[in-house]
């Protein structure tokens, strides 16, 4: 399609997969979502009726019959059910298949068995080279398919995946993977072998949720879960995500505040040196529950504003993983939390309060934004890209119909 990509660590690839302009201007026409929104709120119908109404009056005056009603109905029907070309159908099918294949190849590079010699004589080095070849091939298939696909709720994750790859360009180069100008990858097998299997394993580590491999696996999981449509998520999912995010915000504020940590008073009303540990634990347990519910509901969203803030929350949690463990809160490979009641209740509550004053307040801010983006149409135009940067072009696209 003649699209050239300048790769940089902060490159936003989301614009690659927005609607394609028929005149090649680069700004693009309203995409399918815009068309649908125009139809849904009636602005498109009003415009067409106004236009053809004028034509009809002129025709009546000249004694000619107008077929504006039929024309309008035909145009609206085509807008509601756009015809997809064979090329686009093929790209959509290839993207769905490619995402599945790429997910499998990433899993292989995260599997410890890939990095051990086998009894049949195959060395770990050979297995890693083979797995990396599959990864590069499948990655490139996904990138190529995404550029011609209309499955925008999947391509949003592909754009995010490409941004993650660009951000890890130096690390990937160390193991022989270079990024081409069009966003595809190229493997230098000799350099890969020279780098050694341990460096590859570290880069794709499944134990580190912030590793390149874990981040890519996360994007692929979300993309695979996204429906094969070019519309936004269902209202039910957004409502669930918004509700959980709102509850998480409140839990975070409580854990960051002073009221929850008020000392227990004795029967005479005098303050003791003891905390209401059961009350603090109940809030922490609710925090963990709502944290997981929010991610379960929102991470498969097409709403890039929500996705950006989920990413920030995940990163903040990853940076504080060791501190959370001290209080019995663990994080699994999918980024979900689990709380150990015994460990938490034996913790120093003053340290819990000190920790959550910073971490909890920060999480509350992003949770509030997840709530906002999943319960409003403020981001219908992709005002925020999947990597969190602001897209003025996308934001302006819907201003006349919202």
Secondary structure by P-SEA (a helix, b strand, c coil): cccccccccccccccccccccccccccccccaaaaaaaaaaaaaaaaaaaaaaaaaaaaaaaccccaaaaaaaaaaaaaacccccaaaaaaaaaaaaaaaaaaaaaaaaacccccccccccccaaaaaaaaaaaaaaaaaaaaaaaaaccaaaaaaaaaaaaaaaaaaaaaaaaaccccccccbbbbaaaaaaaacaaaaaaaacccccccaaaaaaaaaaaaaacccccccccaaaaaaaaaaaaaaaaaaaaaacccccccccccccccccccaaaaaaaaaaaaaaaaaaaaacccccccaaaaaaaaaaaaaaaaaaaaaaaaccccccccbbbbbaaaaaaccaaaaaaaaaaaaaaaaaaaaaaaaaaaccccccccccccccccccccccccccc
